[in-house]
Amino acid sequence: MTLLGEEALHTPCAEVTEFGPGLDRLIEDMFATMYAAPGVGLAANQIGVGLRVFVFDCPDDEDNRHLGHVINPRLVETGGVTVRGPEGCLSLPGLEAGTPRHDYAVVEGVDRHGEEVRIQGTGFFARCLQHECDHLDGMVYPQRLDRWRRGSVLRAARRTPWGKKAWSPAAEERA
């Protein structure tokens, strides 16, 4: 799993151009990694693959389960109220912060067969869709925080066992 400050996590991902068995394996590996972590979403760059792919198995606020994957996703619409809710990330293990996100989101892309998909989410699932699209653009949720909250998360990250090993001035700049 790539961690906060690692270059792969902070670099925009490339469009997927080749569909086939390699992409199928990547998607299956991503689901296995997400479940083992455990998480509700995972972007390819979180496992060091710089391609625009994410997987999810995420409930909305009514406990409806949303399961799937999106290749070359684009966040095409957000709306509703902006909610500051707790948000964590597999690349920042053990940390979370109140992060503002829209309560409604629409993502368009394609599936593993190149067929167009359009995914709409509300509540927690909308947060997940926005979070994963951010990852593929090279962003992590602390970049969505105000200065005080962002500083708090970065200080906490430096105190974690994983942060103590990986933190450097370059990592601080990327985060």
VMD Tcl script that draws the C-alpha trace (Angstrom):
set ca {
  {0.00 0.00 0.00}
  {1.41 3.40 -0.90}
  {1.40 5.85 1.99}
  {0.98 9.57 2.40}
  {4.03 11.33 1.01}
  {5.04 8.59 -1.45}
  {5.34 10.01 -4.97}
  {2.99 7.45 -6.61}
  {0.14 8.63 -4.41}
  {0.65 12.28 -5.36}
  {1.02 11.88 -9.14}
  {-2.00 12.05 -11.48}
  {-2.71 8.66 -13.04}
  {-2.68 7.83 -16.76}
  {-5.73 6.80 -18.76}
  {-6.20 3.06 -19.29}
  {-5.76 2.22 -22.97}
  {-5.35 -1.57 -22.87}
  {-8.23 -3.80 -21.83}
  {-7.85 -7.52 -21.29}
  {-6.48 -10.10 -18.86}
  {-3.91 -7.73 -17.31}
  {-6.61 -5.21 -16.42}
  {-8.85 -7.99 -15.09}
  {-6.01 -9.16 -12.80}
  {-5.41 -5.61 -11.60}
  {-9.08 -5.19 -10.68}
  {-9.17 -8.52 -8.84}
  {-5.93 -7.67 -6.99}
  {-7.38 -4.30 -6.03}
  {-10.52 -5.90 -4.58}
  {-8.43 -8.39 -2.61}
  {-6.21 -5.61 -1.26}
  {-9.19 -3.42 -0.36}
  {-10.91 -6.23 1.54}
  {-7.70 -7.26 3.33}
  {-7.00 -3.68 4.46}
  {-10.08 -3.40 5.14}
  {-11.55 -0.49 3.21}
  {-14.56 0.58 1.14}
  {-12.65 1.90 -1.89}
  {-9.21 1.66 -3.44}
  {-7.50 3.55 -6.26}
  {-4.81 1.89 -8.39}
  {-2.09 4.33 -7.32}
  {-2.64 3.20 -3.73}
  {-0.98 -0.06 -4.76}
  {1.64 1.68 -6.88}
  {-0.09 1.37 -10.27}
  {-0.42 4.73 -12.02}
  {-3.60 3.96 -13.96}
  {-7.04 5.56 -13.67}
  {-8.88 2.64 -12.02}
  {-10.73 2.37 -8.74}
  {-12.81 -0.30 -7.02}
  {-15.45 0.06 -4.33}
  {-17.68 -1.90 -1.99}
  {-19.33 0.92 -0.12}
  {-22.65 1.56 1.61}
  {-24.60 4.77 1.27}
  {-26.27 6.43 4.25}
  {-29.26 4.06 3.96}
  {-26.99 0.96 4.08}
  {-27.54 0.15 0.40}
  {-24.40 -1.64 -0.81}
  {-22.61 -0.37 -3.93}
  {-20.06 -2.77 -5.43}
  {-18.02 -2.27 -8.59}
  {-15.14 -0.70 -10.41}
  {-14.60 2.25 -12.74}
  {-11.90 2.73 -15.35}
  {-10.96 6.23 -16.54}
  {-13.48 7.80 -14.16}
  {-14.51 11.44 -14.38}
  {-16.33 13.18 -11.58}
  {-18.97 14.87 -13.74}
  {-21.37 16.23 -11.14}
  {-21.51 17.05 -7.45}
  {-24.30 18.67 -5.53}
  {-26.51 18.70 -2.53}
  {-25.20 20.09 0.70}
  {-21.54 20.07 1.62}
  {-21.02 17.87 4.65}
  {-17.91 17.86 6.84}
  {-17.74 14.22 7.85}
  {-15.10 11.83 9.14}
  {-12.89 10.58 6.34}
  {-10.08 8.08 6.49}
  {-7.85 6.51 3.89}
  {-5.98 3.23 3.50}
  {-2.90 5.30 2.60}
  {-3.12 7.14 5.94}
  {-3.75 4.15 8.23}
  {-5.22 4.98 11.60}
  {-5.97 8.63 10.79}
  {-9.14 10.50 9.90}
  {-10.39 14.06 9.77}
  {-13.62 15.94 9.20}
  {-13.40 16.53 5.45}
  {-15.91 18.58 3.44}
  {-17.56 16.68 0.58}
  {-20.71 17.10 -1.45}
  {-23.61 14.87 -0.47}
  {-24.22 13.83 -4.10}
  {-21.77 12.76 -6.80}
  {-21.87 11.31 -10.30}
  {-18.91 9.50 -11.88}
  {-18.72 8.39 -15.50}
  {-16.19 6.04 -17.03}
  {-16.04 2.53 -18.42}
  {-15.95 -0.99 -17.01}
  {-13.34 -3.71 -17.65}
  {-14.97 -4.47 -21.01}
  {-14.90 -0.84 -22.17}
  {-18.66 -0.40 -21.67}
  {-19.75 3.02 -20.44}
  {-20.84 3.29 -16.81}
  {-22.48 6.09 -14.86}
  {-22.51 5.80 -11.09}
  {-24.52 8.07 -8.80}
  {-23.99 8.22 -5.10}
  {-25.40 9.97 -2.08}
  {-24.14 10.35 1.45}
  {-21.20 8.15 2.38}
  {-21.05 6.59 -1.09}
  {-20.83 10.07 -2.67}
  {-17.90 10.76 -0.32}
  {-16.24 7.52 -1.49}
  {-16.64 8.40 -5.17}
  {-15.12 11.85 -4.67}
  {-12.29 10.45 -2.52}
  {-11.27 7.83 -5.11}
  {-11.43 10.31 -8.01}
  {-9.17 12.62 -5.99}
  {-6.64 9.79 -5.60}
  {-6.46 9.29 -9.35}
  {-5.80 13.02 -9.76}
  {-2.88 12.75 -7.31}
  {-4.74 14.20 -4.31}
  {-5.29 12.92 -0.78}
  {-7.99 14.08 1.59}
  {-5.72 16.30 3.76}
  {-5.43 18.58 0.72}
  {-9.19 19.22 1.06}
  {-8.81 20.39 4.67}
  {-8.40 23.87 6.04}
  {-4.91 24.82 7.19}
  {-5.47 23.93 10.86}
  {-7.01 20.48 10.20}
  {-4.44 19.67 7.52}
  {-1.58 20.53 9.89}
  {-3.14 18.37 12.58}
  {-3.39 15.35 10.24}
  {0.19 15.82 8.97}
  {1.56 16.07 12.55}
  {-0.36 12.91 13.48}
  {1.01 11.13 10.38}
  {4.59 11.97 11.36}
  {3.98 10.34 14.77}
  {2.70 7.04 13.34}
  {5.05 4.06 12.89}
  {4.57 4.24 9.10}
  {5.07 8.01 9.07}
  {8.27 7.84 11.08}
  {9.75 5.49 8.48}
  {8.62 7.30 5.33}
  {8.53 10.97 6.27}
  {10.95 13.40 4.65}
  {10.89 17.05 3.58}
  {9.89 15.90 0.06}
  {7.04 13.81 1.51}
  {5.87 16.83 3.51}
  {5.81 18.95 0.35}
  {3.75 16.35 -1.56}
  {1.23 15.89 1.26}
}
mol new
graphics top color blue
foreach p $ca { graphics top sphere $p radius 0.5 }
foreach p [lrange $ca 0 end-1] q [lrange $ca 1 end] { graphics top cylinder $p $q radius 0.2 }
display resetview
